[in-house]
Amino acid sequence: MLFLKRIYEPADDGDGARFLVDRLWPRGISKERANLTAWFKALSPSDEMRKTFHGATAGSDAAWAAFRKAYDAELDQGSPEIEAELAALRDALSKGTVTLLFGAHDTARNNAVALHEWLIRRGIVSQ
């Protein structure tokens, strides 16, 4: 089972393995409070993509669609780092619950949501 959660919410026994999927470390969160299994930087959007999406048009449907398309393309490139993190994610999923953590305020439009959708389309997780 795969869950999405803001990293600012308290860690919970039901979270299972906890993976941060943001490129930057979230402000105000200590490593202890984060209680991470791993930090998946390669599965996070590139700095350029992150900056573009968080620009002035971030709330628009067009910006969200463009971000998802570009992020999918980055993930589809399958760099060795991406593949290694996907292998670790698959391994964790085979053992139990996994929670992808993100720092964004918007819980409906963020990279963790886009990553989750990509994982579903690739058959790595089910809905």
C-alpha positions in Angstrom: 0.0 0.0 0.0 1.3 3.5 -0.9 0.3 6.7 0.9 1.2 10.3 0.4 1.7 12.7 3.3 3.1 16.1 4.1 6.3 15.8 6.0 5.1 18.3 8.5 2.5 15.9 9.7 3.7 13.7 12.6 5.2 10.3 11.8 2.8 7.4 12.4 3.3 3.7 12.9 0.9 3.2 9.9 3.3 5.1 7.6 5.6 2.1 7.1 8.7 3.0 5.1 8.9 6.8 4.8 10.6 8.3 1.7 11.1 12.0 1.1 10.5 12.8 -2.6 11.5 16.5 -2.6 14.8 17.9 -4.0 15.2 20.3 -1.1 15.2 19.5 2.6 11.9 20.9 4.1 12.4 23.9 6.4 11.9 23.4 10.1 12.1 19.6 10.0 14.9 17.8 11.9 16.2 14.5 10.6 14.9 12.9 13.8 11.4 14.3 13.3 11.4 13.3 9.6 12.0 9.7 10.6 12.9 8.8 7.0 13.8 5.4 5.5 15.5 7.3 2.7 15.6 10.6 0.8 14.8 10.0 -2.9 16.4 13.0 -4.6 16.6 11.3 -8.0 12.8 10.6 -8.0 12.3 14.3 -7.2 11.9 16.9 -10.0 15.1 18.6 -11.2 15.8 22.0 -9.7 15.0 23.7 -13.0 11.6 21.9 -13.1 10.9 22.7 -9.5 11.6 26.4 -9.9 9.5 26.6 -13.1 6.5 24.9 -11.5 6.6 27.0 -8.3 6.7 30.2 -10.4 3.8 32.6 -10.9 1.5 30.2 -12.8 1.8 27.2 -10.4 -1.9 27.2 -9.6 -3.1 27.0 -13.2 -4.3 23.8 -14.8 -1.9 24.4 -17.7 1.1 24.7 -15.4 0.1 21.5 -13.6 -0.3 19.6 -16.9 3.0 20.9 -18.2 4.8 20.0 -15.0 3.4 16.5 -15.0 4.4 15.9 -18.6 7.9 17.2 -18.0 8.3 15.3 -14.8 7.1 12.1 -16.5 9.7 12.6 -19.2 12.5 13.0 -16.5 11.4 9.8 -14.8 11.1 8.0 -18.1 14.8 8.7 -18.8 15.6 6.1 -16.2 19.0 7.3 -15.0 21.0 4.8 -12.9 20.0 6.9 -9.8 16.3 6.8 -10.7 16.5 3.1 -11.3 18.3 2.5 -8.0 15.6 4.5 -6.1 12.8 2.7 -8.0 14.4 -0.6 -7.0 14.5 0.5 -3.3 10.9 1.6 -3.6 9.7 -1.7 -5.1 11.6 -3.6 -2.4 9.9 -1.5 0.3 6.5 -2.0 -1.3 7.0 -5.8 -1.4 7.6 -5.7 2.4 4.6 -3.5 3.4 3.3 0.0 3.6 5.2 2.9 2.0 4.6 6.6 2.5 5.9 9.2 0.1 6.6 12.5 1.9 6.5 16.0 0.4 6.7 19.5 1.8 4.3 21.4 -0.5 1.3 23.1 0.9 -0.9 22.0 -2.0 -1.8 18.4 -1.3 -3.5 17.9 -4.7 -0.8 19.4 -7.0 2.7 18.5 -6.0 5.5 16.2 -7.2 4.5 13.4 -4.8 1.0 13.3 -6.4 2.6 13.4 -9.9 5.1 10.6 -8.9 2.2 8.5 -7.6 0.3 8.9 -10.8 3.4 7.9 -12.8 4.0 4.8 -10.6 0.4 3.7 -11.3 0.7 4.3 -15.0 3.9 2.2 -15.0 2.3 -0.6 -13.1 4.7 -0.2 -10.1 1.8 0.4 -7.7 -2.0 0.0 -8.0 -4.6 2.6 -7.2 
